[in-house]
Amino acid sequence: MSICPSCGAYSVVSHCCICGALLLQPRSAKGWPTTLLLCLFLGIFGAHRFYVGKSWSGFLWLLTFGLLGLGWLVDLAVILFKGFKDGRGLPVK
């Protein structure tokens, strides 16, 4: 649920039902370029996952070398296409 910055009404869709203003979706405080660089150079050890707040999967990546490299490749593709989410489920900006 979002609050419209124009009229203050509550809305559950991408635009305000009262005034029609576009509501911005919340984004992560973590940066996309940093996440990408961490994944490229230290992704096999899960550094990008620790950075965005996914500690449990970061430990899994660390212990299994990025799920034997397959998880690292999948994460790299997801980050490149800007679909990677942080530990709170927000898209990385």
Phi, psi and omega in degrees: 000135181239157175253130180291127179288342182275310186243349177085004180284152176274143181213148178248005179248182185280355177220156183289133180284340181272304185254350178083007181292146178284130179260130180280140178277143179295145180237159178290154175280348181278139185274144179294315181298320179295316179298317180296314180295319178297320179293319181298313188263330182231015184296330180297337178260001176083017183301321180294327179287321174297320182300318182272000175097016178260070188295317183297313179288334174297317176296321178298316178297320181296317183283333185247013182053056177067041184053050180061030178090338181289316178296323178297316179296320178296314179299318179300316178295317180295320178294317180300323180268013173058041176249005184283137181245153179277187183295341178263003179086010179268142179297138177288131184273000000 
